[in-house]
Amino acid sequence: MTLIQFIRLFNRNLKLFLFTSIVVGVLVFLFTMRQAREYQSETEIFTGLASGADVTDVTRSKIDFFSTSNAFDNLINIIKSRQTLEETGERLLALHIMTGNPDPMVMSEETFAQLDIWFPASERKKLLVEGDFQGTIDQIRDYKAANALSRKVEEVFYNSASPYSHSAIGGINVFRVANSDLIRINYKWSDPAVCQKTLELLNAVFTRRMADIKLGQSNDVVIYFRKQVDESMARLQGAEERLKNFRTENRIINYQEQTKSIAVMKEYLEDEYQKEIAIQASAEASLSKLEGQLELNQEIIKYSDKILAQRSELAEISSKIASMEVYYQNEEELEILRVKQNELKSKLTKDLNMRYEYGRTTEGVDVKDLLEQWLKYTLMLDESNARIRVFNSRKDYFMQIYDEFSPLGSKISQMEREIGIEEANYLEVLHSLNQALLKQKGESLSSGGLVVTFPPYFPLEPIKSKRILLVIAAFIIGFFLPLLIVLLIDYLDQTIRTPSRVHKITGLKLLGAYPNMEKMTLRDDTLDFERMSSLAMGLICQNLLLEVRSLNALDKKPKLVALLSTEPGEGKSRMSHEMANELTLLGFNIMVLRYKESDAHDEFLYDEAMYPIDRDYLTTRSVSELVGSRFNLKAYDFVFLELPALFQSRYPVDLLVGMDSAIMAVKASRVWRKADAHALEEVQKVLNVVPRVALNGVDPEDMEEIIGEVAKRRSEFSKLIRKTFTFELSTRRGYKGQPMF
């Protein structure tokens, strides 16, 4: 749609737009005459969400925009939640019931009168719990639950006209004040006291609900971590108790020090043992040599029972001394054994000296010296053997200790690891508990930090009425809504309407367009319909002559033109009448063949003949068969054959084959359907020429597409508007004639 088309559409329906605008404005004015005056109160609450202290991070300076925005959204949604609004309404009703009488600071007489209608004195008495506000609220809730489906409950608690309904209280406006920590709530109602008390009760309800929600969440976390701390502590104590019992049962004071001491003692024992092995080997070698030298005196020595007995006793004492030296036993007893040992040595030496003082060896060596050496090494060997036995026993003891301590170390390490794990788990859970307690404290501060900085005030004057704005808005809506509807209808309109849409819709070229002459009956003296129709018909006839010339049929007599339509009422008769008159004025002899009489009332300048639609009609091969011998058709330049509508009657195929031109009459106010396209496709198979479309009944303003600017009486302002919207902005002027309009 072009701008000019929009202006034309707007101009055509301007009266409708003005009428609906006035009607809607007047209706709104009448409906708002008895509108109750409203009062407004507001309150401000400091939230501390953006800049409040956080006990979990007292040094916090960075502001998280998204977290803060989310916190404000949560708070606002809780305020506007249905649960909050319903509880506020219940508390307001309880307050009014406990008041009992009209009080300008609690409720007006009108509000009390409405309350008395809903709850008469007898019912209010049942709901009232003297001196107990919460008890009265509980009674109201019980009544509400017991009569949930009653009409009264619906009117009181769900109807937006009731001050106790969540839908009425839901009219509050909640918003954050700029980027501050403040939120502002305002509320409108016809009773100023109800307006103030509703906000007071709302503040108390949502503050408590915020605390319950936040502390409820943190309490669950704290309880969970307290339980985990107790369980972790019990596991840690159990592990420590098991380690203590294990140390007690195995007599372990300090495993590391004990194992270190055992290792040191074993190493010392091993060194002493190796030294003693060396002494033993040395004594055995020396004794073996001496015994070889004293071989001849073996018999004497063997039979010396006394000496042998003394030697045996001396060996036993030496063994005891060696054992006590290794194990560090009683020093006094050891000294006694050493004294006895020395005595036995002295006695044995004396006896040997007395027994062998006279003897010598085979090599001539004095036996006395050899015997002294033999005795020395014999005693040394006996002592060494005794020590080695003690060392072997001690080594067995250390091996037993090693066998006992080796698995104990692994078990102790395992228990200590278990204790370490349980201790780390306990410390981690304890840390989590501390963090949860800090968060709980922070939540307590934040929920308890909702401070009413500006309490709801009692509004003394009603707010200014928006009645004038409503009326103005009604006028605007009443004007533009029909405009939008008209534009939508025009956009959705599938009729052909304008000449420019003919080829796009039908697929045929346009022969011409003829205006809707019914507009003349409206006596629109701004349009020259006669001149418009004359120009339109002249162009149609001119295009027809050009088409005949292009077919090289200009010299043929007569030239046959078929007038077709798919439906009746397309204006074939009117078109044929106007075309015949126009061509007659141009000097052509015209014959029009019709199957019914024309409804034209002006002068007929051409010849007309009627033909019947009978049995022979469909088999007609030529036009002369239709008129018989009544007319000499060769005397005519054009013969217009008007055929019945294609949807109502069949057509003579052989007759249409000889047509020189075909005109499809189409009315601009109709929709071109698939049936029309199919009928046109079928008739095109018969014709030897491509039909042209003559659009009939075109809106006079749309005729500009065919004949140029429509001659119309316009004011200077209208001319200026037209030039402005058609961008005819040039100031140059050419030759001006004397147009009639």
C-alpha positions in Angstrom: 0.0 0.0 0.0 1.4 3.4 -1.0 1.1 6.5 1.0 -1.6 7.9 -1.3 -3.6 4.7 -1.0 -3.4 4.9 2.8 -4.6 8.5 2.7 -7.5 7.6 0.5 -8.4 4.7 2.7 -8.2 7.0 5.8 -10.3 9.7 4.1 -13.0 7.2 3.1 -13.4 5.9 6.6 -12.7 9.1 8.5 -16.3 9.5 9.6 -16.3 6.0 11.0 -13.1 6.7 12.9 -14.5 9.9 14.4 -17.8 8.2 15.3 -16.1 5.3 17.2 -13.7 7.7 18.8 -16.5 9.9 20.1 -18.7 6.9 21.2 -15.8 5.2 23.2 -14.8 8.5 24.8 -18.3 9.3 25.9 -18.8 5.8 27.3 -15.6 6.0 29.3 -16.7 9.4 30.5 -20.0 8.1 31.7 -18.5 4.9 33.3 -16.0 7.0 35.3 -18.5 9.5 36.6 -19.0 7.4 39.8 -15.5 6.2 40.1 -14.4 6.0 43.8 -11.6 8.3 44.8 -8.4 6.5 45.7 -5.8 7.2 48.3 -2.2 6.2 48.2 0.3 5.5 50.9 3.9 4.3 50.5 6.7 2.9 52.6 10.5 2.5 52.2 12.6 -0.4 53.6 16.4 -0.5 53.9 17.5 -4.0 52.8 21.3 -3.8 53.2 21.6 -6.2 50.2 24.1 -4.2 48.2 26.3 -2.6 50.9 25.4 -4.4 54.2 28.1 -6.1 56.3 28.9 -9.8 55.8 30.3 -11.6 58.8 31.9 -14.2 56.5 34.0 -11.5 54.8 34.2 -8.3 56.8 36.7 -6.9 54.3 34.4 -7.3 51.3 34.5 -4.3 49.0 33.6 -5.7 45.6 29.9 -5.4 44.7 28.5 -8.3 42.6 25.9 -6.8 40.4 24.2 -10.1 39.4 24.1 -11.4 43.0 22.7 -8.1 44.3 20.1 -8.0 41.5 19.2 -11.6 42.2 18.8 -10.8 45.9 16.5 -7.9 45.2 14.4 -10.0 42.8 14.0 -12.7 45.4 12.9 -10.1 48.0 10.4 -8.4 45.6 9.0 -11.8 44.5 8.5 -12.8 48.2 6.7 -9.5 48.8 4.4 -10.1 45.8 3.9 -13.8 46.4 0.4 -15.0 46.9 1.2 -16.5 50.3 2.4 -13.1 51.6 -0.6 -11.2 50.1 -3.1 -13.8 51.5 -1.6 -13.6 55.0 -1.7 -9.8 54.8 -5.3 -9.9 53.9 -6.1 -12.3 56.8 -4.2 -10.1 59.2 -6.1 -7.0 58.0 -9.4 -8.8 58.4 -8.4 -9.9 61.9 -7.5 -6.3 62.8 -10.9 -5.0 61.6 -12.8 -7.7 63.5 -10.8 -7.0 66.7 -11.5 -3.3 66.3 -15.2 -3.9 66.2 -16.4 -0.4 65.3 -15.5 2.2 62.6 -12.3 3.9 63.5 -10.9 6.6 61.1 -7.4 5.3 61.8 -8.3 1.7 61.1 -11.2 1.6 58.7 -13.8 4.0 57.4 -17.5 3.7 57.9 -17.9 2.5 54.3 -15.4 -0.3 54.9 -17.1 -1.2 58.2 -20.5 -1.3 56.5 -19.1 -3.7 53.8 -17.5 -5.8 56.6 -20.8 -5.9 58.4 -22.5 -7.2 55.2 -20.0 -9.9 54.8 -19.6 -10.8 58.5 -22.5 -9.7 60.7 -21.9 -9.1 64.4 -22.8 -12.8 65.3 -20.3 -14.2 62.8 -17.6 -11.7 63.9 -18.1 -12.8 67.4 -17.4 -16.4 66.4 -14.2 -15.4 64.6 -13.0 -13.1 67.4 -10.6 -14.3 70.1 -10.5 -11.6 72.7 -7.0 -10.2 73.2 -5.4 -12.7 71.0 -4.5 -11.4 67.5 -2.9 -14.6 66.3 -5.9 -16.6 67.7 -8.2 -14.5 65.6 -6.1 -15.1 62.5 -6.3 -18.8 63.2 -10.0 -18.7 63.5 -10.2 -16.8 60.1 -8.0 -19.4 58.5 -10.2 -22.3 59.8 -13.3 -20.5 58.6 -11.7 -20.0 55.2 -10.7 -23.6 54.9 -14.1 -24.9 56.1 -16.0 -22.7 53.6 -13.5 -22.7 50.7 -16.2 -23.2 48.0 -18.7 -20.7 49.4 -19.6 -17.5 47.6 -18.8 -15.4 50.7 -15.2 -16.7 50.9 -14.8 -16.0 47.2 -16.1 -12.4 47.6 -14.0 -11.7 50.7 -10.7 -13.4 49.9 -10.6 -13.6 46.1 -12.6 -10.7 44.7 -10.5 -7.7 43.7 -13.2 -5.4 45.2 -12.4 -6.7 48.7 -9.5 -5.1 50.6 -8.8 -8.6 52.1 -8.2 -10.4 48.8 -4.8 -11.2 47.5 -5.8 -9.9 44.1 -6.5 -6.4 45.6 -3.4 -6.3 47.7 -1.5 -7.6 44.7 -2.0 -4.1 43.3 1.0 -2.9 45.3 3.9 -1.5 43.4 7.3 -2.7 44.6 10.5 -1.4 43.1 14.1 -0.7 44.0 15.0 3.0 44.5 17.7 3.6 41.8 20.8 1.6 42.7 20.4 2.0 46.5 19.7 -0.5 49.2 16.1 0.9 49.5 12.9 -0.6 48.2 9.7 1.4 47.9 6.2 0.0 48.2 3.1 2.0 47.4 -0.6 0.9 47.6 -3.8 2.5 46.5 -7.2 2.0 48.0 -10.4 3.9 48.5 -10.0 3.9 52.3 -7.0 5.8 53.5 -6.8 3.8 56.8 -6.9 0.5 54.9 -4.2 1.8 52.6 -1.9 2.5 55.6 -2.7 -0.6 57.6 -2.2 -2.9 54.6 1.3 -1.6 54.1 2.1 -1.9 57.8 0.9 -5.5 57.9 2.7 -6.3 54.7 6.0 -5.1 56.1 5.6 -7.3 59.1 4.6 -10.4 57.0 7.3 -10.3 54.4 10.0 -9.4 56.9 9.1 -12.5 59.0 8.9 -14.7 55.9 12.3 -13.6 54.7 13.8 -14.5 58.1 12.0 -17.8 58.1 13.2 -18.7 54.6 16.8 -17.7 55.1 17.3 -19.0 58.6 15.4 -22.2 57.7 17.8 -22.9 55.0 20.9 -22.1 57.1 19.5 -24.1 60.1 19.3 -27.2 58.0 22.9 -26.8 57.0 24.1 -26.1 60.6 22.2 -29.2 61.9 23.7 -31.3 59.2 27.3 -30.2 60.0 26.8 -30.5 63.7 25.8 -34.1 63.2 28.8 -34.7 61.0 31.1 -33.1 63.6 29.7 -35.4 66.3 30.1 -38.5 64.1 33.6 -37.5 63.0 34.6 -36.9 66.7 33.3 -40.3 67.7 35.2 -42.0 65.0 38.4 -40.1 65.9 38.1 -41.0 69.6 37.4 -44.6 68.7 40.6 -44.7 66.6 42.6 -43.2 69.4 41.2 -45.6 71.9 42.1 -48.6 69.7 45.7 -47.3 69.4 45.9 -46.8 73.2 44.6 -50.4 73.9 47.0 -51.8 71.3 50.0 -50.0 73.0 48.9 -51.2 76.4 48.4 -54.8 75.3 51.8 -54.9 73.6 53.6 -52.9 76.3 54.7 -50.2 73.9 55.7 -46.9 75.4 57.5 -45.4 72.4 57.7 -47.6 69.4 60.3 -45.6 67.6 62.7 -45.2 70.6 62.2 -48.8 71.6 63.0 -50.2 68.1 66.0 -47.9 67.9 67.3 -49.1 71.3 66.9 -52.7 70.3 68.7 -52.1 67.1 71.6 -50.5 68.9 71.9 -53.3 71.4 71.7 -55.9 68.7 74.6 -54.2 66.8 76.7 -54.0 70.0 76.0 -57.7 70.7 77.0 -58.6 67.2 80.3 -56.8 67.5 81.1 -58.5 70.9 80.1 -61.8 69.4 82.5 -61.5 66.5 85.3 -60.5 68.9 84.6 -63.5 71.1 84.7 -65.8 68.1 88.1 -64.5 67.4 89.3 -65.1 71.0 87.8 -68.6 70.9 89.7 -69.4 67.7 92.9 -68.0 69.2 92.5 -70.0 72.4 91.7 -73.2 70.5 94.8 -72.9 68.3 97.1 -72.2 71.3 95.7 -75.0 73.3 95.9 -77.5 70.5 99.7 -76.7 70.1 100.3 -77.0 73.8 98.5 -80.3 74.1 100.6 -81.6 71.3 103.8 -80.7 73.2 102.4 -82.3 76.4 101.3 -85.5 74.6 103.6 -87.7 76.8 102.2 -86.3 79.9 98.5 -86.9 78.9 98.2 -89.9 81.1 99.3 -88.0 84.2 96.9 -85.2 83.6 94.0 -87.5 82.7 94.2 -89.2 86.0 94.4 -86.2 88.0 90.8 -86.1 89.2 91.3 -83.3 91.5 92.7 -81.1 88.9 89.9 -82.0 86.5 87.3 -81.3 89.2 88.8 -77.9 89.9 88.9 -77.2 86.2 85.2 -78.1 85.8 84.2 -75.9 88.7 86.3 -73.1 87.4 84.6 -73.3 84.0 81.2 -73.2 85.5 82.1 -70.1 87.5 83.6 -68.5 84.4 80.3 -69.2 82.5 78.3 -67.5 85.3 80.6 -64.5 85.3 80.3 -64.1 81.5 76.5 -64.4 81.6 76.3 -61.7 84.3 78.6 -59.4 82.4 76.4 -59.6 79.3 73.1 -59.1 81.0 74.4 -56.5 83.6 73.1 -58.3 86.6 73.9 -57.8 90.4 77.4 -56.4 90.7 77.9 -57.8 94.3 77.2 -61.3 93.2 79.4 -60.9 90.2 82.3 -59.7 92.5 81.8 -62.8 94.7 82.0 -65.1 91.7 85.2 -63.3 90.5 86.9 -63.8 93.9 85.9 -67.4 93.9 87.3 -67.7 90.4 90.6 -66.2 91.4 90.8 -68.6 94.4 90.2 -71.6 92.1 92.8 -70.4 89.7 95.4 -70.0 92.4 94.6 -73.4 93.9 94.7 -75.1 90.5 98.0 -73.4 89.7 99.5 -74.6 93.0 98.3 -78.1 92.5 99.7 -78.2 89.0 103.0 -76.8 90.1 103.3 -79.4 92.8 102.2 -82.1 90.3 104.3 -81.2 87.4 107.1 -79.2 88.7 109.5 -81.9 87.9 108.3 -82.8 84.4 109.7 -81.7 81.0 108.5 -82.2 77.5 110.2 -84.3 74.8 111.7 -81.2 73.4 113.3 -80.5 76.7 111.0 -77.7 77.6 110.1 -77.3 81.2 106.6 -78.9 81.7 105.8 -76.4 84.3 105.9 -73.5 81.9 103.9 -75.4 79.4 101.3 -76.4 81.9 101.0 -72.8 83.0 100.3 -71.8 79.4 98.0 -74.8 78.9 96.1 -73.8 81.9 95.9 -70.2 80.7 94.5 -71.0 77.3 92.3 -73.7 78.6 90.7 -71.2 80.9 90.5 -68.7 78.1 88.8 -71.2 75.8 86.3 -72.1 78.5 85.5 -68.5 79.2 85.2 -67.8 75.5 82.9 -70.8 75.0 80.7 -69.7 77.9 80.5 -66.1 76.4 79.6 -67.5 73.0 76.8 -69.6 74.4 75.5 -66.5 76.2 75.8 -64.4 72.9 73.9 -67.1 71.0 71.1 -67.1 73.6 71.0 -63.3 73.4 70.8 -63.4 69.6 67.9 -65.8 69.8 66.2 -63.3 72.2 66.8 -60.4 69.8 65.3 -62.5 66.9 62.2 -63.1 69.0 62.0 -59.4 69.8 62.3 -58.6 66.1 59.6 -61.1 65.2 57.3 -59.5 67.7 58.0 -55.8 66.9 57.9 -56.0 63.1 54.1 -56.5 62.7 53.5 -54.2 65.6 55.1 -51.3 63.7 52.8 -51.9 60.6 49.8 -52.1 62.8 50.7 -48.9 64.7 51.4 -47.1 61.4 48.0 -48.2 60.1 46.3 -47.0 63.3 48.1 -43.7 63.2 47.1 -43.2 59.5 43.5 -43.9 60.5 43.7 -41.4 63.3 45.3 -38.8 60.9 42.4 -39.3 58.4 39.8 -39.1 61.0 41.4 -36.0 62.5 41.6 -34.3 59.1 38.0 -35.2 58.4 37.0 -33.9 61.8 38.9 -30.6 61.2 37.3 -30.2 57.8 33.8 -30.8 59.0 34.4 -28.5 62.0 35.6 -25.8 59.5 32.4 -26.3 57.5 30.3 -26.0 60.6 32.1 -22.8 61.5 31.4 -21.5 58.0 27.7 -22.5 58.2 27.4 -20.7 61.6 29.0 -17.6 60.1 26.6 -17.8 57.1 23.7 -18.3 59.5 24.8 -15.2 61.4 25.1 -13.3 58.1 21.6 -14.5 57.0 20.3 -13.4 60.4 21.9 -10.0 60.0 20.6 -9.6 56.4 17.0 -10.8 57.2 17.0 -8.9 60.4 18.5 -5.9 58.6 15.3 -5.1 56.8 14.7 -1.7 58.5 11.5 0.3 57.7 13.1 3.7 57.2 9.9 5.3 56.1 6.7 3.9 57.7 3.5 4.0 55.8 1.8 7.3 56.3 -1.9 8.1 56.6 -3.0 9.7 53.3 -5.1 12.8 53.9 -5.9 13.7 50.3 -7.0 11.4 47.5 -4.7 11.1 44.5 -5.5 13.1 41.5 -8.1 11.4 39.2 -6.9 10.1 35.9 -10.4 10.4 34.4 -9.4 13.0 31.8 -6.4 10.9 30.7 -8.7 7.9 30.5 -11.2 9.8 28.4 -8.4 11.1 26.1 -7.0 7.6 25.8 -10.5 6.3 25.0 -10.8 8.9 22.2 -7.4 7.9 20.8 -8.1 4.1 21.1 -11.6 4.6 19.6 -10.0 6.4 16.6 -7.0 4.2 16.0 -8.5 0.8 16.7 -10.9 1.0 13.8 -8.1 2.4 11.7 -6.0 -0.7 12.5 -9.0 -2.9 11.7 -9.6 -1.2 8.4 -5.9 -1.5 7.5 -6.0 -5.1 8.4 -9.1 -5.8 6.4 -7.6 -3.9 3.5 -4.4 -6.0 3.8 -6.3 -9.3 4.0 -8.7 -8.3 1.2 -8.2 -10.8 -1.7 -10.5 -9.0 -4.2 -8.9 -7.7 -7.4 -9.8 -4.0 -6.6 -7.1 -2.2 -8.7 -6.0 -2.5 -12.3 -2.4 -3.1 -11.2 -3.5 -6.4 -9.5 -5.2 -7.9 -12.6 -2.3 -9.5 -14.3 -0.8 -10.7 -11.0 -4.1 -12.4 -10.1 -5.6 -13.6 -13.4 -2.4 -14.0 -15.5 -4.1 -12.0 -18.4 -3.1 -8.6 -19.7 -5.3 -5.7 -18.9 -7.3 -4.2 -21.8 -8.7 -1.4 -19.8 -10.7 -0.5 -16.7 -14.1 1.1 -16.2 -15.1 3.1 -13.1 -17.9 2.1 -10.7 -20.7 4.3 -12.0 -22.9 3.5 -9.0 -20.9 6.2 -7.2 -22.8 8.7 -9.3 -25.9 7.9 -7.2 -24.1 9.3 -4.2 -24.1 12.7 -5.9 -20.4 13.3 -5.2 -20.0 16.6 -7.0 -16.3 16.6 -6.5 -15.8 13.9 -9.3 -16.6 14.2 -13.0 -17.8 10.7 -13.6 -18.8 11.3 -17.2 -15.4 12.5 -18.2 -13.8 9.7 -16.3 -15.9 7.0 -17.9 -15.4 8.6 -21.3 -11.6 8.5 -20.9 -11.7 5.0 -19.6 -13.9 3.7 -22.4 -11.8 5.6 -25.0 -8.6 3.8 -23.8 -10.4 0.4 -23.9 -11.5 0.9 -27.5 -8.1 2.2 -28.4 -6.4 -0.9 -27.0 -9.0 -3.1 -28.8 -8.2 -1.5 -32.1 -4.5 -1.8 -31.5 -4.9 -5.5 -30.7 -7.0 -6.1 -33.8 -4.3 -4.3 -35.9 -1.6 -6.5 -34.3 -3.6 -9.5 -35.5 -3.7 -8.2 -39.1 -7.5 -8.3 -39.0 -8.2 -4.6 -39.5 -9.6 -5.1 -43.0 -11.6 -8.1 -42.2 -15.4 -7.6 -41.9 -16.8 -8.1 -39.5 -14.2 -8.4 -36.8 -15.6 -10.8 -34.2 -15.1 -9.9 -30.5 -16.3 -12.3 -27.8 -17.3 -10.9 -24.4 -16.8 -13.5 -21.6 -17.2 -13.8 -17.9 -17.0 -16.7 -15.4 -19.9 -15.4 -13.3 -23.0 -13.4 -14.0 -23.2 -9.8 -13.0 -19.6 -8.9 -14.2 -20.9 -6.1 -16.4 -20.6 -7.6 -19.9 -23.7 -5.9 -21.1 -22.7 -2.5 -19.8 -19.2 -2.9 -21.2 -20.5 -4.0 -24.6 -22.9 -1.1 -24.7 -20.3 1.5 -23.8 -17.7 0.0 -26.2 -20.3 -0.1 -29.1 -21.3 3.4 -28.6 -17.7 4.6 -28.4 -16.7 2.8 -31.6 -19.8 4.0 -33.4 -18.8 7.6 -32.5 -15.4 6.8 -34.1 -17.2 5.9 -37.3 -17.4 2.1 -37.1 -20.6 0.1 -37.8 -21.2 -2.0 -34.7 -23.5 -5.0 -34.1 -24.0 -6.4 -30.6 -25.4 -9.9 -30.2 -26.9 -10.6 -26.8 -28.6 -13.6 -25.2 -30.7 -11.2 -23.0 -31.7 -7.6 -23.1 -29.3 -4.9 -21.9 -30.1 -2.9 -18.8 -28.6 0.3 -20.3 -30.9 3.3 -20.2 -29.0 5.8 -22.4 -29.0 6.0 -26.2 -28.1 3.0 -28.4 -26.0 4.2 -31.3 -25.4 0.7 -32.6 -27.5 -2.2 -33.9 -28.5 -4.9 -31.4 -29.7 -8.5 -32.0 -30.8 -11.2 -29.6 -30.1 -14.9 -30.0 -31.7 -17.8 -28.1 -29.9 -20.3 -25.9 -31.5 -23.4 -27.3 -30.6 -26.9 -28.5 -28.8 -25.6 -31.6 -26.8 -23.0 -29.7 -23.9 -25.3 -28.7 -23.5 -26.6 -32.3 -23.4 -23.1 -33.9 -20.4 -22.7 -36.2 -20.7 -19.0 -37.2 -22.2 -15.8 -36.0 -24.6 -15.7 -39.0 -26.2 -18.9 -37.8 -27.2 -17.0 -34.6 -28.9 -14.1 -36.4 -30.1 -15.8 -39.5 -30.9 -13.7 -42.5 -32.1 -10.7 -40.5 -28.9 -8.8 -40.8 -26.1 -8.5 -43.3 -23.1 -9.0 -41.0 -20.6 -8.0 -43.6 -21.9 -4.5 -43.4 -20.5 -4.2 -39.9 -17.0 -3.5 -38.8 -17.3 -5.1 -35.4 -19.6 -7.8 -34.1 -19.6 -8.1 -30.3 -20.8 -11.5 -29.2 -21.9 -11.5 -25.5 -21.8 -15.0 -24.1 -23.5 -16.4 -20.9 -21.3 -16.8 -17.8 -19.0 -19.8 -18.1 -20.2 -21.2 -14.8 -23.9 -21.1 -15.9 -23.9 -22.3 -19.5 -21.8 -24.2 -21.9 -20.4 -22.4 -25.0 -20.3 -23.2 -28.7 -16.7 -24.4 -29.3 -16.7 -24.1 -33.1 -18.1 -20.6 -32.9 -15.3 -19.4 -30.5 -12.6 -20.8 -32.7 -13.3 -18.0 -35.2 -13.2 -15.1 -32.8 -10.7 -12.3 -33.7 -10.5 -11.0 -30.1 -11.8 -12.0 -26.7 -12.6 -9.8 -23.7 -12.9 -11.2 -20.2 -15.1 -8.9 -18.1 -14.1 -9.1 -14.4 -15.6 -7.1 -11.6 -13.1 -5.3 -9.3 -15.0 -6.2 -6.2 -14.7 -10.0 -6.6 -12.2 -12.6 -5.6 -10.5 -14.6 -8.4 -10.8 -18.2 -7.4 -9.3 -21.5 -8.6 -12.5 -22.3 -10.4 -12.2 -19.0 -12.4 -8.6 -19.8 -13.4 -9.6 -23.3 -14.4 -12.6 -22.1 -16.6 -10.3 -19.5 -18.2 -7.7 -22.1 -18.9 -10.2 -24.3 -20.6 -11.7 -21.5 -22.8 -8.2 -20.4 -23.8 -7.7 -23.9 -25.4 -10.6 -23.1 -27.7 -9.8 -19.5 -28.7 -7.1 -18.7 -31.2 -6.4 -15.5 -29.4 -5.4 -14.7 -25.8 -8.2 -13.0 -23.9 -7.7 -9.5 -22.4 -9.3 -8.4 -19.2 -11.7 -5.5 -18.9 -11.9 -4.6 -15.2 -15.3 -3.2 -14.4 -16.5 -1.3 -11.3 -13.1 0.1 -10.3 -13.1 2.6 -7.5 -12.9 6.1 -9.1 -9.7 7.0 -7.1 -8.0 3.8 -8.4 -8.7 4.8 -11.9 -5.6 7.0 -11.7 -3.6 3.9 -12.7 -5.3 4.0 -16.1 -6.3 7.5 -16.9 -3.8 9.5 -14.8 -4.9 12.0 -12.2 -8.6 11.9 -11.6 -10.4 15.2 -12.2 -11.6 16.2 -8.8 -12.6 19.4 -7.1 -10.0 20.0 -4.4 -9.3 22.8 -1.9 -5.9 24.4 -1.9 -5.1 22.6 1.3 -6.0 19.3 -0.3 -3.8 20.1 -3.3 -0.9 20.9 -1.0 -1.4 17.7 1.0 -1.5 15.7 -2.2 1.6 17.3 -3.6 3.4 16.8 -0.3 2.6 13.1 -0.1 3.3 12.5 -3.8 6.6 14.5 -3.4 5.6 17.0 -6.1 7.8 19.6 -4.4 9.2 21.4 -7.5 8.2 25.1 -7.7 8.7 25.3 -11.5 5.6 26.1 -13.5 4.8 25.3 -17.2 1.9 26.3 -19.4 -1.4 26.1 -17.7 -4.6 25.4 -19.5 -8.1 25.9 -18.3 -9.2 22.6 -16.7 -12.7 22.3 -15.5 -11.5 21.2 -12.1 
